[in-house]
């Protein structure tokens, strides 16, 4: 495949009529914020580990609730004034 030659001021993805790619916009935002790839990867990993931990905690709560209440027993409805 042939690569097109770009004008000196024309950046990748900024050709006339073409919108910028989302990945390029994210990279630019991270660069402007001073976050490099390694730091972004570290933050992504921490967020995913937090989500996993939250899901495990929720599953544990559901298991405890199922074991703690006798079968067939439900909450009572009350009227609030």
Secondary structure, DSSP 4 states (H G I P E B T S, - for coil): -PPPPPPTTPPTT-STT-PPPHHHHHHHHHHHHT--HHHHHHHHHHHHHHHHHHHHHHHHHHHHHHHHSPTT--PPP----
